[in-house]
Amino acid sequence: MLKSPHAASPLTYCNPLPLPDYPRGRCSIDPSIMPGGDVLGGDFRETADPTVLYEADGPNGARWVLYSSAGMAYVSEDFVTWRHHRVEPYDAGYAPTVEKFRGRYLLTACTAGLWVSDDALGPFVEVGPFVDPDGEPVPEWMDPMLFADGDALFAYWGLGEGGIKGAPLDPDEPRKLLEHPKTLFEFDASKKWERYGEHNEDASKSFTEGAWMLKANGKYFLTFAGPGTEFSTYAMGAYVGETPMGPFVYQRRTPICADRHGLVRGPGHGCIVPGPGGTWWAFYTCAVCVRHMFERRIGMDPAGFDADGHLFVDAASEAPRRAPGRQPQPHSGNSPEWLPVNHAKQRVTASSVAAGRDWIYATDGSMKTWWQPTAGDVLPSLEIELGRTYTLRSCRVVWTEPQLDYEAGLGPEATGWRLEARVGGDWKTVVDRWDSTEDWLIDYRACEAVEADAVRLSWDRARRATAVGVVDWSVFGEG
């Protein structure tokens, strides 16, 4: 048996990203941030709106540092396994963004001022609010993004009806705008995907937000998200310009990242950054939205440029993909072709089923449903006959915590679980997480390549103070 999260070759990852210690949702702490945003209500966990820095010369070699809403930050050197680092400030506000400029790291977030540090992981020191050329605070400082272009520095921001704004910053005093804000583009109702609603049915408005700037092939790509983070129609679009301040033209291939269905849906607000081996990668927000409209997760996928120079993201994947840097052109060959082998099978045995939480919800490809055993089931299990023999390669479990209540002391817990496979008539443990003391709300683990005709998931309910349900259980393999 193997305990490593990436023991099999090739090195792979799987969405939604398995990040340890998922933070408490900001609206769970302070409901006044978004009144009326709750769906089922109750406490929830979230992380979203990622900004990622790729540092080829990090302290221990190349690394990614991921900053996200509700808790910072996450670090990975192998681009698969993430570690949580509490940064000061731990929560600067929604949509934090960090840019390295003149050897320092500049941080800001929604309604926040400028923070600076000599290290990507802080501590950051607050400098003060962003001000316009007249010394007045910049209004509506929402979803900001800082962009360094050589020795020049720019800011982009905006959320809602005002569109995306931008301005150059004083490189010597980065919190000062050199010019008054300029509206770079606004919501365009003629583009159906930008219209508000689960089916883009409301052409009267949109949340145009999440600006991100990148420079490639001598052009400036200003990406954005819309129409709203709670919808399956949430997606990323792009404008293109010859200078950091435009003028910008709507990229013909837009949206650049969209997916309305499945486990990883609504891929919006995020960033597109260079990675190892000359690759480009998109990190994005994806929806859960069961207990609150801001209950969200993060995904990542390869990005690139087509033959016409258009920026695009290679889908919003749900199956395993090779780690960044393993392919020179990630959009052509990044998948190891491991597919779920335990979905939609007919012979299934569950140890128990709570009312309304049937076992089928563990494999239905939705983030809004889950299987939950009864309260007295201390060793829950779900066994699935595969119908034939497959070569198993990895496993993903997405958990949910229906009894999460921070004020009552019922916070996140570790879940000890194992994956067993029936090999030659005998059951064999192929992923062993039974003694884990780590908090993984999403757990993706590679396993030894083994031929099996049935699989079984089980966990230790007795170790937990609260119930846990299975949003998704996917065993990936080859036919």
C-alpha positions as CSV (number, residue, x, y, z in Angstrom):
1,M,0.0,0.0,0.0
2,L,1.1,3.6,-0.6
3,K,0.5,6.7,1.5
4,S,2.1,9.3,-0.7
5,P,-0.3,11.7,-2.4
6,H,1.7,11.2,-5.7
7,A,3.4,7.9,-5.4
8,A,2.4,6.6,-8.9
9,S,4.1,7.8,-12.1
10,P,3.4,10.1,-13.7
11,L,3.1,12.9,-11.1
12,T,-0.6,14.1,-11.2
13,Y,-3.0,16.5,-9.7
14,C,-6.8,16.6,-9.7
15,N,-9.4,19.3,-9.4
16,P,-10.8,20.8,-7.2
17,L,-7.4,21.3,-5.8
18,P,-6.7,19.4,-2.5
19,L,-5.6,22.2,-0.2
20,P,-5.1,21.4,3.5
21,D,-6.8,23.5,6.2
22,Y,-9.6,25.0,4.0
23,P,-10.4,28.3,5.8
24,R,-13.7,29.4,7.3
25,G,-15.9,31.4,5.0
26,R,-15.6,35.1,5.6
27,C,-19.4,35.5,5.5
28,S,-19.6,32.7,8.1
29,I,-17.6,34.9,10.4
30,D,-19.4,38.2,9.5
31,P,-22.7,37.7,7.7
32,S,-23.0,41.4,7.1
33,I,-20.4,41.1,4.3
34,M,-23.1,39.6,2.0
35,P,-26.5,39.7,3.7
36,G,-28.9,37.2,2.2
37,G,-26.1,35.2,0.5
38,D,-26.8,32.0,2.4
39,V,-28.7,29.1,0.8
40,L,-29.0,26.3,3.3
41,G,-27.4,28.5,5.9
42,G,-24.9,27.5,8.6
43,D,-21.1,27.7,8.8
44,F,-19.1,26.9,5.7
45,R,-15.6,26.8,4.4
46,E,-14.3,28.6,1.2
47,T,-11.3,29.6,-0.7
48,A,-11.5,31.4,-4.0
49,D,-10.2,34.3,-6.2
50,P,-6.6,32.9,-6.5
51,T,-3.5,34.9,-7.2
52,V,-0.5,32.7,-7.9
53,L,3.2,33.7,-8.1
54,Y,5.6,31.3,-9.8
55,E,9.1,31.7,-8.4
56,A,11.7,29.8,-10.4
57,D,14.3,30.8,-7.8
58,G,12.4,30.2,-4.6
59,P,14.2,29.4,-1.3
60,N,14.1,25.6,-1.9
61,G,14.0,25.7,-5.7
62,A,11.1,26.6,-8.0
63,R,7.8,27.1,-6.2
64,W,4.2,28.4,-6.5
65,V,2.7,30.6,-3.9
66,L,-1.1,30.8,-4.0
67,Y,-3.0,33.6,-2.2
68,S,-6.7,33.2,-1.9
69,S,-9.8,34.7,-0.3
70,A,-10.4,33.8,3.3
71,G,-6.9,32.5,4.2
72,M,-3.3,32.9,3.0
73,A,-1.3,31.3,1.7
74,Y,-0.5,27.9,0.1
75,V,2.9,26.8,-1.3
76,S,4.0,24.0,-3.6
77,E,7.4,23.0,-4.9
78,D,6.3,19.9,-6.8
79,F,3.2,21.8,-8.2
80,V,1.0,19.0,-6.8
81,T,1.2,18.9,-3.0
82,W,0.3,22.2,-1.3
83,R,1.2,23.3,2.2
84,H,-0.7,25.9,4.2
85,H,1.3,28.9,5.5
86,R,-0.4,31.4,7.7
87,V,0.7,34.8,6.5
88,E,0.5,38.1,8.3
89,P,-2.1,39.4,7.5
90,Y,-3.9,36.0,7.3
91,D,-7.0,37.6,5.8
92,A,-6.4,40.9,4.0
93,G,-9.8,40.8,2.5
94,Y,-11.5,39.2,-0.4
95,A,-9.5,38.7,-3.6
96,P,-6.0,39.3,-2.3
97,T,-3.3,40.0,-5.0
98,V,0.4,40.0,-4.7
99,E,3.0,41.3,-7.2
100,K,6.8,41.3,-7.0
101,F,8.2,44.7,-7.9
102,R,11.8,46.0,-7.3
103,G,12.6,43.1,-5.0
104,R,9.6,43.7,-2.8
105,Y,6.2,42.0,-2.6
106,L,3.2,44.3,-2.9
107,L,-0.2,43.1,-1.4
108,T,-3.7,44.5,-1.6
109,A,-7.3,43.2,-1.6
110,C,-10.9,44.4,-1.7
111,T,-11.2,47.6,0.2
112,A,-7.6,47.2,1.5
113,G,-4.7,49.5,1.2
114,L,-1.1,48.6,0.2
115,W,1.0,46.1,2.2
116,V,4.7,45.4,1.5
117,S,7.1,42.6,2.4
118,D,10.6,41.4,1.5
119,D,9.3,37.8,1.4
120,A,6.4,36.3,-0.6
121,L,5.2,34.7,2.7
122,G,5.4,37.9,4.7
123,P,5.1,39.3,7.2
124,F,3.5,42.2,5.3
125,V,3.5,45.7,6.7
126,E,0.7,48.0,6.0
127,V,1.6,51.2,4.1
128,G,-1.7,53.0,3.7
129,P,-4.7,53.4,1.3
130,F,-4.5,53.8,-2.4
131,V,-4.9,57.4,-3.4
132,D,-5.6,59.3,-6.6
133,P,-3.3,62.1,-8.0
134,D,-5.2,64.6,-5.7
135,G,-4.4,62.5,-2.7
136,E,-8.0,61.3,-2.3
137,P,-8.8,57.6,-1.5
138,V,-9.6,55.6,-4.6
139,P,-13.3,54.7,-4.4
140,E,-14.7,51.2,-5.0
141,W,-11.3,49.5,-4.7
142,M,-12.7,46.0,-5.4
143,D,-11.1,42.9,-6.9
144,P,-7.8,44.7,-7.4
145,M,-4.8,43.4,-9.4
146,L,-1.2,44.8,-9.4
147,F,0.9,44.4,-12.6
148,A,4.6,45.1,-13.0
149,D,5.8,45.8,-16.5
150,G,9.6,46.3,-16.3
151,D,10.0,49.4,-14.1
152,A,6.4,50.5,-14.5
153,L,3.5,49.5,-12.2
154,F,-0.2,49.4,-12.9
155,A,-3.4,48.6,-11.0
156,Y,-6.7,47.2,-12.3
157,W,-9.9,46.8,-10.4
158,G,-13.6,46.7,-10.5
159,L,-16.7,44.7,-9.5
160,G,-20.2,45.2,-10.8
161,E,-21.7,47.9,-13.0
162,G,-18.7,50.2,-13.2
163,G,-16.7,47.8,-15.3
164,I,-12.9,47.3,-15.1
165,K,-10.8,50.4,-14.3
166,G,-7.1,50.9,-14.5
167,A,-4.3,53.4,-13.7
168,P,-0.5,53.6,-13.6
169,L,1.0,53.7,-10.1
170,D,4.0,55.7,-8.9
171,P,6.8,53.2,-8.8
172,D,8.5,55.0,-5.9
173,E,5.2,55.2,-3.9
174,P,3.1,52.3,-5.3
175,R,-0.1,53.3,-3.4
176,K,-0.3,56.5,-5.4
177,L,-2.1,56.7,-8.8
178,L,-0.2,58.7,-11.4
179,E,-3.4,59.3,-13.3
180,H,-7.1,59.4,-12.4
181,P,-8.8,56.0,-13.0
182,K,-9.8,55.1,-16.5
183,T,-12.6,52.7,-17.4
184,L,-11.1,50.1,-19.7
185,F,-14.2,48.2,-20.5
186,E,-17.7,47.5,-19.1
187,F,-20.4,44.8,-19.2
188,D,-21.4,44.0,-22.8
189,A,-25.0,42.7,-22.9
190,S,-24.5,41.7,-26.5
191,K,-22.2,38.9,-25.3
192,K,-24.7,36.3,-23.9
193,W,-22.2,34.6,-21.6
194,E,-21.7,37.9,-19.7
195,R,-25.4,38.3,-18.8
196,Y,-26.5,37.6,-15.2
197,G,-28.1,34.4,-14.0
198,E,-27.8,30.6,-14.0
199,H,-28.8,30.6,-17.7
200,N,-27.6,34.1,-18.6
201,E,-31.2,35.1,-18.6
202,D,-30.9,38.6,-17.2
203,A,-29.5,41.0,-19.8
204,S,-29.8,44.0,-17.5
205,K,-26.7,43.5,-15.4
206,S,-23.6,41.5,-14.7
207,F,-20.8,41.3,-12.1
208,T,-17.8,42.2,-14.3
209,E,-15.0,41.5,-11.9
210,G,-11.7,39.7,-11.2
211,A,-9.4,41.6,-13.5
212,W,-6.0,40.0,-14.3
213,M,-3.3,41.3,-16.6
214,L,-0.6,39.2,-18.4
215,K,1.9,40.0,-21.1
216,A,2.7,37.5,-23.8
217,N,3.9,37.6,-27.4
218,G,4.2,41.4,-27.2
219,K,0.6,41.9,-26.3
220,Y,-1.3,42.7,-23.1
221,F,-4.2,40.4,-22.1
222,L,-6.7,41.8,-19.6
223,T,-8.9,39.0,-18.4
224,F,-12.0,39.3,-16.3
225,A,-14.8,37.2,-14.8
226,G,-18.6,37.3,-15.0
227,P,-21.6,37.2,-14.6
228,G,-21.6,36.1,-10.9
229,T,-19.6,33.8,-8.7
230,E,-22.6,31.7,-7.6
231,F,-23.6,30.7,-11.1
232,S,-22.6,27.7,-13.3
233,T,-22.3,30.4,-16.1
234,Y,-19.4,32.0,-14.2
235,A,-16.5,32.2,-16.7
236,M,-13.4,34.1,-17.7
237,G,-13.1,36.4,-20.7
238,A,-10.3,38.5,-22.2
239,Y,-9.5,41.8,-23.9
240,V,-6.3,42.5,-25.7
241,G,-4.2,45.7,-26.0
242,E,-0.9,46.9,-27.3
243,T,-0.1,48.8,-24.0
244,P,-1.0,48.1,-20.4
245,M,-3.6,50.8,-20.5
246,G,-5.1,49.9,-23.9
247,P,-7.1,50.6,-25.8
248,F,-8.4,47.1,-25.4
249,V,-10.3,45.0,-28.0
250,Y,-12.6,42.1,-27.1
251,Q,-10.7,38.9,-27.9
252,R,-12.7,36.9,-30.5
253,R,-12.1,33.7,-28.7
254,T,-14.1,34.5,-25.5
255,P,-14.9,33.2,-23.0
256,I,-11.5,31.7,-22.5
257,C,-12.5,29.4,-19.7
258,A,-16.1,28.1,-19.1
259,D,-17.9,24.9,-18.0
260,R,-21.5,24.8,-16.8
261,H,-21.7,21.2,-15.8
262,G,-20.1,18.7,-13.5
263,L,-18.0,18.7,-10.4
264,V,-15.8,21.6,-11.4
265,R,-18.2,24.2,-12.8
266,G,-18.3,28.0,-13.2
267,P,-14.5,28.5,-13.6
268,G,-14.3,32.3,-13.0
269,H,-12.2,34.8,-11.0
270,G,-8.6,33.8,-11.0
271,C,-5.2,34.3,-12.7
272,I,-3.1,33.1,-15.6
273,V,0.6,32.7,-14.9
274,P,3.7,31.3,-16.4
275,G,4.9,28.0,-15.0
276,P,7.9,25.6,-15.3
277,G,9.1,24.5,-18.7
278,G,7.6,27.5,-20.6
279,T,4.1,26.5,-19.7
280,W,1.1,28.7,-18.8
281,W,-1.4,27.9,-16.1
282,A,-4.8,29.2,-15.1
283,F,-6.0,29.1,-11.5
284,Y,-9.7,29.8,-11.1
285,T,-12.7,29.9,-8.7
286,C,-15.3,27.1,-9.0
287,A,-18.7,26.9,-7.4
288,V,-20.1,24.8,-4.5
289,C,-22.8,27.3,-3.3
290,V,-24.7,24.9,-1.0
291,R,-24.6,26.8,2.3
292,H,-23.7,30.2,0.9
293,M,-23.2,31.8,-2.5
294,F,-19.5,32.3,-1.5
295,E,-18.9,28.6,-0.7
296,R,-16.3,27.9,-3.4
297,R,-13.2,26.0,-4.3
298,I,-10.1,26.4,-6.6
299,G,-9.1,24.6,-9.7
300,M,-6.1,24.8,-12.1
301,D,-5.6,23.8,-15.7
302,P,-3.2,24.5,-18.6
303,A,-3.5,27.7,-20.6
304,G,-2.0,28.7,-23.9
305,F,-2.3,30.6,-27.1
306,D,-3.8,29.2,-30.3
307,A,-2.6,29.7,-33.9
308,D,-4.3,33.1,-34.1
309,G,-2.6,34.3,-30.8
310,H,-5.8,34.0,-28.8
311,L,-5.4,33.2,-25.1
312,F,-7.4,30.2,-23.9
313,V,-7.6,27.7,-21.0
314,D,-7.7,24.0,-21.7
315,A,-11.1,23.1,-20.1
316,A,-12.0,22.9,-16.5
317,S,-10.8,19.4,-15.8
318,E,-12.2,16.8,-13.3
319,A,-10.0,13.9,-14.0
320,P,-6.2,13.7,-13.2
321,R,-3.7,15.7,-15.2
322,R,0.1,15.6,-15.3
323,A,1.9,18.1,-13.0
324,P,3.0,21.4,-14.5
325,G,6.3,21.4,-16.4
326,R,6.0,17.8,-17.6
327,Q,4.8,18.7,-21.1
328,P,6.1,21.6,-23.3
329,Q,2.6,22.2,-24.7
330,P,0.2,21.2,-21.8
331,H,-2.9,21.5,-23.9
332,S,-1.8,18.7,-26.2
333,G,-1.0,15.7,-24.0
334,N,-1.4,16.8,-20.4
335,S,-3.8,14.0,-19.4
336,P,-2.6,10.6,-18.4
337,E,-6.1,9.3,-19.6
338,W,-7.2,8.1,-16.2
339,L,-10.9,8.1,-16.1
340,P,-13.5,7.4,-13.3
341,V,-14.2,3.7,-13.3
342,N,-16.7,3.6,-10.4
343,H,-19.4,5.9,-11.6
344,A,-22.9,4.8,-12.7
345,K,-22.4,1.2,-11.7
346,Q,-25.4,-1.1,-10.9
347,R,-24.1,-3.2,-8.1
348,V,-23.5,-1.0,-5.1
349,T,-23.6,-1.7,-1.4
350,A,-23.7,1.0,1.3
351,S,-23.3,0.3,5.0
352,S,-26.2,2.7,5.7
353,V,-28.0,5.7,4.2
354,A,-29.3,8.8,6.0
355,A,-32.7,10.1,4.9
356,G,-32.4,12.0,1.7
357,R,-28.6,11.4,1.4
358,D,-28.6,8.3,-0.9
359,W,-25.3,6.6,-1.9
360,I,-25.8,7.6,-5.5
361,Y,-24.9,11.2,-4.6
362,A,-21.3,10.1,-3.9
363,T,-20.7,9.5,-7.6
364,D,-23.2,11.8,-9.4
365,G,-20.7,14.4,-10.4
366,S,-22.3,17.3,-8.5
367,M,-20.8,19.5,-5.7
368,K,-24.3,20.1,-4.3
369,T,-25.2,16.6,-3.3
370,W,-23.6,14.1,-0.9
371,W,-24.0,10.6,0.5
372,Q,-24.3,10.5,4.3
373,P,-24.5,7.3,6.5
374,T,-26.8,7.1,9.5
375,A,-25.7,8.6,12.8
376,G,-25.1,5.1,14.4
377,D,-22.9,3.9,11.6
378,V,-19.4,4.2,13.1
379,L,-17.6,2.4,10.2
380,P,-19.3,3.6,7.1
381,S,-18.5,2.0,3.8
382,L,-19.5,2.1,0.1
383,E,-18.6,-0.9,-2.1
384,I,-19.0,-0.8,-5.9
385,E,-18.7,-3.7,-8.4
386,L,-16.9,-2.3,-11.4
387,G,-18.4,-4.9,-13.9
388,R,-15.0,-5.8,-15.3
389,T,-11.3,-5.5,-14.3
390,Y,-9.6,-2.1,-14.5
391,T,-6.1,-0.9,-13.6
392,L,-6.5,1.5,-10.7
393,R,-4.3,4.6,-10.5
394,S,-5.7,7.2,-8.1
395,C,-8.6,8.2,-6.0
396,R,-10.3,11.5,-5.0
397,V,-12.6,12.0,-2.0
398,V,-14.5,15.3,-1.6
399,W,-16.0,15.6,1.9
400,T,-18.7,17.8,3.3
401,E,-19.4,18.7,7.0
402,P,-23.2,19.2,7.5
403,Q,-22.8,19.9,11.2
404,L,-20.0,22.5,11.0
405,D,-20.5,25.0,13.8
406,Y,-17.5,27.0,14.8
407,E,-19.2,28.8,17.7
408,A,-20.3,25.5,19.2
409,G,-16.7,24.2,19.0
410,L,-17.6,21.9,16.1
411,G,-14.9,22.9,13.7
412,P,-13.0,21.1,10.9
413,E,-11.6,17.6,11.7
414,A,-9.4,15.0,10.1
415,T,-11.1,12.1,8.5
416,G,-9.3,8.7,8.5
417,W,-10.2,6.7,5.4
418,R,-9.0,4.0,3.2
419,L,-9.5,2.7,-0.4
420,E,-9.6,-1.1,-0.8
421,A,-9.7,-3.0,-4.1
422,R,-10.7,-6.5,-4.8
423,V,-7.8,-8.3,-6.4
424,G,-8.1,-12.0,-7.4
425,G,-11.1,-12.4,-5.0
426,D,-9.3,-10.8,-2.0
427,W,-9.6,-7.3,-0.7
428,K,-6.4,-5.2,-0.6
429,T,-5.8,-1.7,0.9
430,V,-4.4,0.5,-1.9
431,V,-4.7,3.9,-0.3
432,D,-4.3,4.1,3.5
433,R,-5.3,7.4,5.2
434,W,-6.8,5.7,8.3
435,D,-4.5,7.2,10.8
436,S,-4.3,10.7,9.1
437,T,-4.5,13.6,11.5
438,E,-4.5,16.2,8.7
439,D,-7.5,18.2,7.7
440,W,-8.2,17.6,4.0
441,L,-11.6,18.7,2.9
442,I,-10.6,17.4,-0.6
443,D,-8.2,14.5,-0.7
444,Y,-6.6,13.2,-3.9
445,R,-4.1,10.3,-3.6
446,A,-2.3,8.2,-6.1
447,C,-2.2,4.4,-5.5
448,E,-0.1,1.5,-6.8
449,A,-1.2,0.3,-10.2
450,V,-3.4,-2.7,-9.4
451,E,-5.9,-4.8,-11.4
452,A,-9.2,-4.8,-9.6
453,D,-12.9,-5.6,-10.2
454,A,-14.4,-3.9,-7.2
455,V,-13.6,-1.0,-4.9
456,R,-14.6,0.0,-1.4
457,L,-14.4,3.3,0.5
458,S,-14.6,3.3,4.3
459,W,-13.8,5.7,7.1
460,D,-13.6,5.9,10.8
461,R,-16.7,7.8,12.0
462,A,-15.9,7.1,15.6
463,R,-12.9,9.5,15.5
464,R,-15.1,12.5,14.6
465,A,-17.3,14.6,16.8
466,T,-19.5,15.5,13.8
467,A,-20.9,13.8,10.8
468,V,-19.2,13.9,7.4
469,G,-20.6,13.2,4.0
470,V,-19.1,12.2,0.7
471,V,-19.7,14.8,-2.0
472,D,-17.6,12.8,-4.5
473,W,-15.8,9.6,-4.6
474,S,-13.9,8.9,-7.8
475,V,-11.6,6.0,-8.4
476,F,-9.5,6.7,-11.6
477,G,-8.0,4.0,-13.8
478,E,-7.4,2.5,-17.2
479,G,-9.5,0.0,-19.1
